[in-house]
Amino acid sequence: MKLSTRIALLAAALALAGAVSFAASPGDAVVAVVEGEVITVHDVHEYTAQEELRLKSLLPTGDQRQQIAELRRMAVRRLIDRELVYA
């Protein structure tokens, strides 16, 4: 897949991540749809859970929020890439 297409997909995913979702529960909120496969907030949290716990135990509270947000952004990119590879 072309780099420009991947960038467009990533931009769409990030836009969706910031959008208000009308899902039944917060974990059901859609972060991205790649080749027909849905990636939810739950998928992202599941992907980052262990690392989030590690960060919470190591970092002061103020730094945790920023680091976890960056971790989740990276997770969205990785989950999108994984779907593109398997598509």
C-alpha positions in Angstrom: 0.0 0.0 0.0 1.3 3.5 -0.9 2.7 5.7 1.9 0.1 8.4 1.0 -2.7 5.9 1.5 -1.3 4.8 4.8 -0.9 8.4 5.9 -4.5 9.1 4.9 -5.7 6.1 6.9 -3.7 7.2 9.9 -5.1 10.7 9.7 -8.7 9.3 9.5 -8.0 7.0 12.5 -6.7 9.9 14.6 -9.7 12.0 13.6 -12.0 9.2 14.6 -10.1 8.8 17.9 -11.0 12.4 18.8 -14.6 12.2 17.6 -17.5 11.8 19.9 -18.8 8.2 19.7 -22.3 7.0 20.2 -21.2 3.5 21.2 -23.1 1.5 23.8 -20.1 1.7 26.1 -16.8 3.7 25.9 -14.9 0.5 25.0 -17.1 0.0 22.0 -16.1 3.4 20.5 -14.6 2.9 17.0 -11.1 4.3 16.6 -10.5 3.1 13.1 -11.9 0.9 10.3 -9.2 -0.7 8.2 -10.1 -2.9 5.2 -13.5 -3.5 6.8 -12.0 -4.5 10.2 -13.0 -2.3 13.2 -10.5 -1.2 15.8 -12.2 -0.1 19.1 -11.0 1.8 22.1 -11.2 -1.6 23.9 -8.7 -3.1 21.4 -6.3 -0.2 22.0 -6.6 -0.5 25.8 -6.1 -4.3 25.6 -3.0 -3.7 23.4 -1.5 -1.2 25.9 -2.7 -2.5 29.3 0.6 -4.0 30.5 2.7 -1.0 29.4 0.2 1.4 31.0 0.5 -0.4 34.3 4.3 -0.2 34.1 4.2 3.5 33.3 1.8 4.2 36.2 4.2 2.4 38.6 7.3 4.3 37.3 6.2 7.8 36.5 4.9 10.7 38.6 1.2 11.4 38.1 1.7 14.4 35.9 3.9 12.6 33.4 1.6 9.5 33.3 -1.2 11.1 31.3 1.1 12.4 28.6 3.0 9.1 28.2 -0.1 7.0 28.2 -1.7 9.2 25.5 1.4 8.8 23.4 1.4 5.1 24.0 -2.2 4.8 22.9 -1.5 6.9 19.7 1.4 4.5 18.9 -0.9 1.5 19.6 -3.5 2.8 17.1 -0.8 3.1 14.4 0.5 -0.4 15.1 -3.0 -1.9 15.1 -3.8 -0.2 11.8 -0.5 -1.4 10.3 -1.2 -4.9 11.5 -4.6 -4.9 9.8 -3.0 -3.5 6.6 -0.4 -6.3 6.6 -3.1 -9.0 7.2 -5.5 -7.5 4.7 
